[in-house]
Amino acid sequence: MRRIASINQDPGIGPGRNKGAAVHLASMRKAFAALGYDVTAVDEPDGGSLERALRRQQGSEGLTLIYERYALGADRASRFARRHGIPVVLEVNAPLAQERARYRKKHETSAERERDRFVFANATLVVTVSSAVAEYARERGAAPERILVCPNGVDRELFNLSARASKTPLPGIAKHTTVLGFHGRERPWHGFGELVRVAGDLLERGHDIHFLVVGEGAFEALQALPPSARTRLPWQPQERLAALLAHFDILPLAHRRDAPYYFSPLKLTEAMACGAVPVVPDLGDLATLVRHGQTGFVYPAGQPERLAELIGTLCSAVDERKAVGERAAAWASRQTWNSIARRILSHPLLAQGRQARERAQL
């Protein structure tokens, strides 16, 4: 039996949490299992306990692969793999050292940096969610030829056009109103206040719009809109989210240009899978994920007037909006977690490692 140890040393994204990182973690484990692997989840922040768990797994039937979510300075799993000749896939979702310095004003120690260098250099394959994170991986010691960029995926069973077809009306939102959507946690870099100002401008121009917000945060800026033009719903479990995203006609993003953009937003692919038309700034990899005029629209970051213009056009061009939404859904339906897992496991570097181990056992 092919066996994967899925390592997570971050207690903040443990299994069962609703945040995006936890959804990603659980989705990859589910995808590996769907491809026929026996997946052991090891959610253990303590290095000693982690190593004991790995020894138990290795001692019973042996491990085919260690799949590790990157945690700053956490090298115990990587060193265990090196000693036992087990290939390692390191999944990197954010430039953690840079995040901690920028948002927590805490800089990494030289020991953490050295441990990171070992982890990145030792990985058989480094999987990053964006090209910006890939650059971070190179800076941390990963060989460029060992880096694979895989944007976040979607659960096609939950998020699809059938959710839009079967949606039930939401109180306060008229049937033919154009719904602008936001879902997730409110963060400074999201530019949520800018989205509200754009919505207010559109209302003043006579567009019949409603701003539907699903997520966690204060969202104080939302109070600037008339009560009849806004709906605020709390954070939802993943299995209930599609029924709400199905109400989104347009998913506008207004991330700030002055903040580093290295994300692969789950909110984007999930909303597109449900037929929402994305309107995104030209930051990071967004312009490669959204094909302008085909699966959504891209505007120059920092130009809210252009964002408002695109949304206004979509409010009036209902047939075009529907066609773009259907193409967005078709694209998103192919970006599944299973396809990501298959792409990782079939990578030539892992295949070469398997062949070398098989030869050594002859």
N, C-alpha and C positions, 0 to 999 in steps of 0.2 A: 504494500500500500504506500503510495506517495504521501509524505507527511510534511506539513508546513507548520512551523512555530511562528505565530503572528505576535510580534512584540510591541507593546505599548508601555512606555514608562512615564507617561504624563497622566497624573491622577485627575486632571481637569477634563479629560475626554474619555472617561471610562465608559464601558458598554451601558446602553440604556439611556444615555443623555440625549437631549434633542438638538444640541448645538451641531453645526455643520461638521466639525472635526470628528465628532463621535459618529455621525452618520457615515462619513467617509470610511472610518475604521471598520464599522460593522458591515458596510457594503462590500468592501474588499474581501473580508473574511467569507461572506456569503458567496461572493463570486468565485473564489478559489474552491470552495466546497462544491459549487455547482459544476465545476470543471473536473470533479472527481478526486480532489485532494482531501485528505484527513487533516483538518485545520485545528490546531490547539491554540486557543487564545491565552496569552500570558500578559495580563495587565498588572504589572508589578513595578512600582517606582523604586523599590529598594534593590540595589545591585546584587547583594548577597542572595536574597530570596529569588531574584530573577535567575541567577546562575544555578541555584539548586533545582528550580523548575526545569531548566534546560537539561541538566544532567539526568533528571528522571525521564524526560522525553527521549533523549539520546540513548539512554541505557536500556529502554524497553525495546523499541523496534528501529531506532535510528531516525534521523531527520533528513529529509530531502533538501529542505531549504529553510533559512531563517528570513522572514520578511519583517523588517523593523521600521517602525515609524520613528523618524529622527527626533531625538530629544537632546538638547544642548548638553554636551559633555558626557553623555551616557555611552560608555564604551564596553560594558561587561559582555553584552551579547556578541558584539563584534569580536572581542578577544576569545570568547568561548568558541565561536565559529572558526576562527583561525587555528586554534589548537586541534580542533576535531575535523578540519578539512571540509566544513559545511559551507556551501555558497550563501552569500548574504545579498538580499536586495534591500537597499536603504531607500525608504520613501521620504522625500523632503517636501513639505507643504508650505514652508515659510522660512525666511532668513532669520532664524530665531535669535542669533546674537545681535543682529541689527535691530530687531523688534524690541528686545529687552533694553538696549541702550537708548533707543528713541522714546519709548513709551514708559519705561520704568526707571530710566536714568541709572541703570545698573549695567556696568561693563563686565564682560567675561574676564575670568582670571587666566593667567598663562597656562595653568594646568588644564582648564576647560578647553582652551584653544588646542593644546597638544592632543588631548583625548579626541577632540573633533577631527583633527588631522588624521589620526589613526583610523577612525571610523570611516571617513570619506575615502581614504586611500585604500583601505582593505575591502571595501564593498565590491562585490562582483559586478553589480549594476546599481546605479543611482537613478531613481525615478523621481522627477520633479514635476510640479503641476504647471509650471510656466517657464518661459525662457529667462525671465529675470531670476527665478529661483535656481535655474540651471547655472547661471553666472555665479551666483552665491556658492553653489556646490563646487564649481571650478576653483573659486578663491579659497575654499576650505580644503582643497587637496584632491578632489575627484578628477580622474583623468577624463578629458573631453569625450573620448571614444566610449566611455563607460556610462555616459549620461543619456537617459531617455526621457523626453518631455511628454507627459501624458496629462492633459487637462482633466479636471474632475468629470465624473460621469453622471448618469441618471438611472434611476430604477424605472425601467419602461413599464413594468407592471402597475406602478402607482401613477406615474406621470405620463399622460398620453391624451390624445384628442377626445377619447371617449369621456374623459372627465368633463370636458367642455360641453359635449353633447348632452350629458345627463345632469348638468348642474341645476341646483334649485335656487330660486331667487333669494337674495339677501335683503333683509329689511332696510329700507331707506335708499336703495339703489334702484332707480327706474329702469325699465327693461331696455330701452334704447340709448341709455347714457353710455358714453365712452369711459371706461374705467381705467385709470392709471393705477399701477400697483407697486407696492414696495413690500418685501418680506425679508426678515432677518433681524439681527440686532443692530440698533442704531449705534454707529461709530463715527468719530469726528471726520474721518476721510470719506464717508459716504456722501457728504454734501446734501444732507436731507433738507436743510433749510432752503437750499437753492431749488430743490424739487418743489417745495411748497410755494416758493415765489413764482416759479414757472407756472404751476397750477393756478395760482391766483391771477396771473397775467392772462392766461387762457380764458378763465371765467369772465374777466373784465372785457375780453374781446367777444364774448357771447357764445363761446363754445360750451356745449352741454357735457361737462366732465364730472367725474367723481373720483376722489383719491381714496383708495382702499389700502390700508396699512395693516400688515399682519406681522407681528414680531414683538421684540422685547426692547424696552427703552422708554425714556420720558416722552419723546416725540412732541416736545412743547411747541415747536414751530407749527404743528398741524392746527393749532388753535386759531391761526390767522385766517383759515378758510371758513366759510359759512358752514354751520352744522349740517346743512342739507347736502353739502358737497364733500363730506368726509366721513369715513368709517374707520374706527380703530379697533382692531381685534388682537387678543393676546397671542403669545407664542403658541404654536400648535404642534402636536406630535406629528411625525413624518407621515403616518398613515392617513391623517386628516387633511394634510396640507394641499394635496392636489385639488380637492373639492373647492378650495378657496382660490388657488392660483387659476383655476378654470374661469374665474370671473375677470381676470386681468385681460384687457384688450391690448394694453401697451405697458411694457416694462421699461421705464426711463431710468438710466443711471446717470448720476452727476458727481462722480468721484472728483476730488480736488486734484488739480494738476501739481500743486506744490507738495503733495505727499507721495512717497514711493508707491508704485503700483506693481505688485507682483502676484496678484490674486488670480485664482481660477474659480469664480463665484458659482457655488451650487445654485444660487437663486436664479442665475441666468439660464442654465441648461434646463432646470426643472420648469421654469415658467415658459420657455420656448417649447418644451415638450407638450405643454398644455395649450399651445396655440397663441401665446402672447407675442406681440411684436416687440423686439428689443430695440431701444434707441440708446446707443452707448457712446461714450467719449473715446477718442483715439488714444487710449492709454494701454500700456502693457501689451498683452496678446488679444485684447478685445476685438481689434479690427480684423484679426485672423479667424476668430471664432464666429463673428457676425459678418456676413457678406453684404456689403452695402447695396440696398435696393433689391436684394434677393431673399435673405433670411432675416433682415432687419435693416437698421440704419445706423451710420456712424457719423458723428459730428466732431468738430474741433473742441477738445477739452477746454474748459474755461470760457465757453461762449454760450451762456444760457439762452440768449436770443435765438441762436440756431437750433437748440434743443426745442424751444417753444414753437419755432416755425415748423419743424418736422412733425411734432405732435399735432399741431393745428391742422396740417395737411392730412394726417392719418385720421383725424376726427371726421373730416369731410369725405374722405375717399374710403368708404366702408368696404367696397368690393376689393379694392387693392389691399387694404389692411387684412382682410380675410385670407387673400391669396398668399401674402407674405407670411402670415401666421401659420398657414398650412405648410409652407416650405420650411419655416423654422422648426415646426414640429417634426417634419420628416428628417431633417438634419439631426435634431436632438435625439430622435429615437434610435439613431445608430451609435450614439456616444454612451453606450451602456457600461456599467461596472464589469460585466462579464467580458466585454470586448477588451477592456483595459487589462483585466487579469490575463486574458489569452495572449495579448500582445506582450506582456511582461514575461510570461512563462515560456513563450516561444522565441524569446530573444536569443540571437546566436551566442552571446556570451554565456548564457545559462546552458545552452545546448552543448557548447564546447566543454564546459565543466562536467556535465553528465557523462559525456563520452570519455573524458580523461579518467573519471572515477571508475567507469566500467572497465576500461583497459587495465587499471591498477588492480582490479579484483580478479582478473583472469589468471 
